[in-house]
Amino acid sequence: MNILSWAIIIFCILEITNVLALYFFPDTKKANGMGVFKAWEKSKQDPDIHNLVKYLVNWVAGTKLIFIMLLIVIVYTADEQGLLLTGAALIISISSFFWRLFPLIKTMDRNDQIDPKNYSASLGWIILVFILGFLFAICIPKIG
């Protein structure tokens, strides 16, 4: 297994922790759980709104699970070119965080809707490290 395969596997493991948090411990502030959003608790005051929010949270978890399973299949069946294309696809898809999600969570953080404070900055750095890690893993075969 090459470094890109390992990077994908590590990414899958980290994403699995998020899926487990969303499905079984949505109130947690760990593993990117919903507990960081103050609106999560507020939504519990209105059962209709909370059911919608829970539906969307479980939808996200289910979608992540689909992608994790597909990545596992790709890691074990793809040739080198397939893995490189997968790495590039991951970089593009993960980068979309900075297009829509980061501006939104940054605004919520600034408006004291996130706990802990500055969570958006931490999350932004974590996502950037994922992207740089995949870039590094893609470039390693070309360097070595």
C-alpha positions as CSV (number, residue, x, y, z in Angstrom):
1,M,0.0,0.0,0.0
2,N,1.3,3.4,-0.9
3,I,1.2,6.7,1.1
4,L,-1.9,7.9,-0.7
5,S,-3.8,4.7,0.3
6,W,-2.8,5.2,3.9
7,A,-3.9,8.9,3.7
8,I,-7.3,7.8,2.4
9,I,-7.6,5.1,5.2
10,I,-6.7,7.6,7.9
11,F,-9.2,10.1,6.4
12,C,-11.9,7.3,6.5
13,I,-11.1,6.5,10.1
14,L,-11.5,10.2,11.1
15,E,-14.7,10.5,9.1
16,I,-16.0,7.3,10.8
17,T,-15.6,9.0,14.2
18,N,-17.8,11.9,12.9
19,V,-20.4,9.4,11.5
20,L,-20.5,7.7,14.9
21,A,-20.9,11.0,16.7
22,L,-23.7,12.2,14.4
23,Y,-25.6,8.9,14.6
24,F,-25.1,8.0,18.3
25,F,-23.8,11.1,20.2
26,P,-25.1,14.1,18.3
27,D,-24.9,16.3,21.4
28,T,-21.1,15.8,21.7
29,K,-18.7,18.6,21.0
30,K,-16.1,16.1,19.9
31,A,-15.6,14.6,16.5
32,N,-17.3,17.6,14.9
33,G,-20.6,16.7,16.7
34,M,-23.6,19.0,16.8
35,G,-23.0,20.1,20.4
36,V,-20.7,22.9,19.2
37,F,-23.8,24.6,17.7
38,K,-25.8,26.5,20.3
39,A,-28.8,26.3,17.9
40,W,-28.8,22.5,18.3
41,E,-30.0,22.9,21.9
42,K,-32.4,25.7,20.9
43,S,-33.9,23.5,18.2
44,K,-35.0,21.0,20.9
45,Q,-37.5,23.6,22.2
46,D,-39.5,23.1,18.9
47,P,-40.1,19.4,18.1
48,D,-40.9,20.2,14.5
49,I,-37.6,22.1,14.0
50,H,-35.6,19.6,16.0
51,N,-37.0,16.7,13.9
52,L,-35.9,18.5,10.7
53,V,-32.5,19.2,12.1
54,K,-32.1,15.6,13.3
55,Y,-33.2,14.4,9.8
56,L,-30.5,16.6,8.2
57,V,-27.8,15.5,10.7
58,N,-28.6,11.8,10.0
59,W,-28.7,12.6,6.2
60,V,-25.2,14.0,6.5
61,A,-24.0,11.0,8.5
62,G,-25.6,8.6,5.9
63,T,-24.0,10.4,3.0
64,K,-20.6,10.4,4.8
65,L,-21.0,6.6,5.4
66,I,-21.7,6.0,1.7
67,F,-18.5,7.9,0.7
68,I,-16.4,6.2,3.4
69,M,-17.5,2.8,2.1
70,L,-16.8,3.8,-1.5
71,L,-13.3,5.1,-0.5
72,I,-12.6,1.7,1.2
73,V,-13.5,-0.2,-2.0
74,I,-11.4,2.2,-4.1
75,V,-8.4,1.8,-1.8
76,Y,-8.5,-2.0,-2.2
77,T,-9.4,-2.2,-5.9
78,A,-8.0,0.8,-7.7
79,D,-4.7,0.9,-9.5
80,E,-2.2,3.8,-9.1
81,Q,-4.0,6.1,-11.6
82,G,-7.4,5.4,-9.9
83,L,-5.9,6.3,-6.5
84,L,-4.4,9.5,-7.9
85,L,-7.7,10.5,-9.3
86,T,-9.4,9.6,-6.0
87,G,-6.9,11.8,-4.2
88,A,-7.6,14.7,-6.6
89,A,-11.3,14.2,-6.2
90,L,-11.0,14.3,-2.4
91,I,-8.9,17.5,-2.6
92,I,-11.6,19.2,-4.7
93,S,-14.5,17.9,-2.6
94,I,-12.9,18.7,0.7
95,S,-12.0,22.2,-0.6
96,S,-15.7,22.9,-1.1
97,F,-15.8,23.4,2.7
98,F,-14.1,26.8,2.2
99,W,-16.7,27.9,-0.4
100,R,-20.0,27.5,1.6
101,L,-19.5,25.9,5.1
102,F,-16.5,27.9,6.3
103,P,-18.0,31.4,5.7
104,L,-21.2,30.2,7.5
105,I,-19.5,28.7,10.5
106,K,-17.2,31.7,10.8
107,T,-20.2,34.0,10.9
108,M,-21.9,31.8,13.5
109,D,-18.6,31.8,15.5
110,R,-18.4,35.6,15.3
111,N,-22.0,35.9,16.4
112,D,-21.4,33.7,19.5
113,Q,-23.5,30.8,18.1
114,I,-20.6,28.3,18.5
115,D,-19.1,26.8,21.6
116,P,-16.1,26.7,22.0
117,K,-15.2,30.1,20.7
118,N,-13.0,30.1,17.6
119,Y,-14.1,26.6,16.7
120,S,-14.4,27.8,13.1
121,A,-10.7,28.7,12.9
122,S,-9.7,25.3,14.4
123,L,-12.0,23.5,11.9
124,G,-10.6,25.5,9.0
125,W,-7.0,24.5,9.9
126,I,-8.0,20.9,10.3
127,I,-9.6,20.9,6.8
128,L,-6.6,22.7,5.3
129,V,-4.3,20.0,6.8
130,F,-6.5,17.3,5.2
131,I,-6.1,19.0,1.8
132,L,-2.4,19.6,2.2
133,G,-2.0,16.0,3.4
134,F,-3.7,14.6,0.2
135,L,-1.6,17.0,-2.0
136,F,1.5,15.7,-0.3
137,A,0.4,12.0,-0.7
138,I,-0.3,12.6,-4.4
139,C,3.0,14.3,-5.0
140,I,5.1,11.7,-3.1
141,P,5.2,9.1,-5.9
142,K,6.4,11.8,-8.3
143,I,9.2,12.9,-5.9
144,G,10.4,9.5,-4.9
